[in-house]
């Protein structure tokens, strides 16, 4: 019975670790905004015990210091500098295979986004 319990614990740990790596790679997002459709690029990599990345859009590239993961879900804050000042955003999403969906929270509400991994071969690329 103890061996079966050990196998279950190992399988659960392996599953959680595998989910955490699902977010790594380069993603091409599609975001419908009041100013039209945007296609920013999100790149996430493992850093220490967690994840970090960059967000590249119309306003340039922004560093993401920390990406929280739980299973195949992820979230991270993002501050964008605009002509009227800084805007705080909160990305929350879910990864399923090579697709991602989620929402972007901002002071005006929530905006949905979706995306695809640019290349599965780039999963661990930085």
MOZIVEN-V131349 format. One record per run of one state. SS is the DSSP state (a for helix, b for strand, c for the rest). FROM is the first residue (numbers start at 1). LEN is the number of residues. If there is no record, write none. Layout:
<<SS | FROM | LEN> <SS | FROM | LEN>>
This chain:
<<c | 1 | 1> <a | 2 | 20> <c | 22 | 3> <b | 25 | 9> <c | 34 | 2> <b | 36 | 3> <c | 39 | 2> <b | 41 | 7> <c | 48 | 2> <b | 50 | 8> <c | 58 | 2> <b | 60 | 11> <c | 71 | 2> <b | 73 | 10> <c | 83 | 2> <b | 85 | 12> <c | 97 | 2> <b | 99 | 8> <c | 107 | 2> <b | 109 | 9> <c | 118 | 2> <a | 120 | 3> <c | 123 | 4>>
